[in-house]
Amino acid sequence: MKKGARKYKVVIAYDGTNYSGWQYQENALGIQQVVEEAIAQLEGAPVRVFGSSRTDAGVHAVGFVGHFHLTKPIPPKNLVRAMNSRLPDAVRVLKASYAAEGFDARLSAKGKEYRYQLYQADIMPPHLAPYWTFCHRPLDLEAMRRAASYFVGRHDFVSFAANPDRVLDSTVRNVFSFDVRKSGHRYVFIVRGDGFLYKQVRSMVGFLISVGRGVERPEAVGELLAAAAPRTARVETAPPRGLFLWRVFY
C-alpha cells in the first residue's frame, strides 16, 4: 500500500448469469475482474479488490462487499457514480464509504445471508428464468420448514458441501437461522450463518426440495449431519441461478 492511500468499502450488486462467479479466473470472466478494471481506470494503475466471499458461476448478489485502496482518493458518493459509469449494466456499486485500516471485507464479516428463489408452477414465466429455479411438482412447505430447522446450529456440514479443491481447516459451520417462505408460486429459502462451505447453501436447498417433493424425510437432515460423511448423490445441488448473496454482517 502506497503512502497516502485511502481504504474504501463498497457494496456491490450483480447479475451473475454470464459470469464465472466473483473470483478472478485465468480462463473465464469473473465479477472481480470487471470491478478491478473499472477502478483501474480511475486510479490510473491496477487496483486489487478484496471480496467478502466467493460466489459460484451463475450466482447473483445484492449485498456483496469489497474493499480496496486508492492513492488518488475520491469522495464516496462520486466514487459510486464514477465506477457505475465504467461498469457493465450487470454490475452496480450500491454504496461506497471510507473504511478503517483494520477493516477486511472477508475477515471482518460476522455472518452472511443467502436467499434462494424457487418458482413452483406448471409454467415458468420467461422473465423470471434467470433468477428463479423452476419446479413443476407440488412441494410440501411444512415438511421443508421442519427439515430446515435441523440445519440450525453448529454442525459439521461436510455432507452438504462439495470438494473445494483446497485444504480447509474445518467443515464445521454455525447456521443462525433457516426460513422457508411462500407467496403464491414463489418459495424463498433464507439462510443466515457465520460462513458457508463450497456449494453448501445450494446443497441444503437441493435437499429441502427433495423433502418437499416427498423423496426424503425431514428427519434425514439430522441423520446426514450426524453421520458427517462426504456428500453423495443423495444430496442434489440446486441450480446456481436461484441463489443470491443477500447481505454480509459486520
Secondary structure, 3 states (H helix, E strand, C coil): CCCCCEEEEEEEEECCCCCCCCCCCCCCCCHHHHHHHHHHHHHCCCCCCEECCCCCCCCEEEEEEEEEEECCCCCHHHHHHHHHCCCCCCEEEEEEEECCCCCCCCCCCCEEEEEEEEEECCCCCHHHCCCCEEECCCCCHHHHHHHHHHHCEEEECHHHCCCCCCCCCCCEEEEEEEEEEEECCEEEEEEEECCCCCCHHHHHHHHHHHHHCCCCCCCHHHHHHHHCCCCCCCCCCCCHHHEEEEEEEC
